[in-house]
Amino acid sequence: MSQKILVVDDEESTRFLYQEEFEDEGYTIKTAANAEEALKLLPDFHPDLVIMDIK
């Protein structure tokens, strides 16, 4: 089973970059544009790591 990562960032290009890089390394990744979207993913997706935009 691969490690799961959730990326939360309001910039679509940043989310896409993380997704491409982590998928190439074999990780399962989900992305969200904001906290509300991220919270909706959590009942079915239990990430090992969450990367959030803090700006």
N, C-alpha and C positions, 0 to 999 in steps of 0.2 A: 504494500500500500504506500502511495506517495504522500509526502508531507503536503499539508494544505495551507495556503496563504490567502489572506483577504487584504486587498489594497483599497484604501478609501482615499480618494483625491478628487477634487472638483475639476481638475484639468484632464480632459479626455486623452490628450497626447501622453501625459504622464502615466495614466492607467494602462494605456496600450503598450507603452515601453516596458513597464514592469511585467505585464502579462506575457509579452513575447519572450523576454529574457528568462523568466522563471519557467515557462512552459518548455523552452528549449533545454532547460536543465532537469526536466522531469517532474516538476512540481505541479500540483493541482491548484489552480488559482481562480479566484472570483474577484470581481471588481465592483465598486460602488462609488457613485458620485458624491454621496453625502452620508451623514450618520443615519438618516432615516432609511435609506436604501440598504445600508449595511445591517441594520437591525432586522430588516425583513429577511435577510439571507440566513441569519443565525439559527433559526429553528431547524433548518435542513442541512446547513453547512457549518461544521465545527472546525474552524481554522486552528492550526498549530501556531501561526504567527499572523498578527495584524499590523500592517504598515499604514500609518495615517499621515496625511498632510497636516502640518501644524502651523502653517502660515495663516 
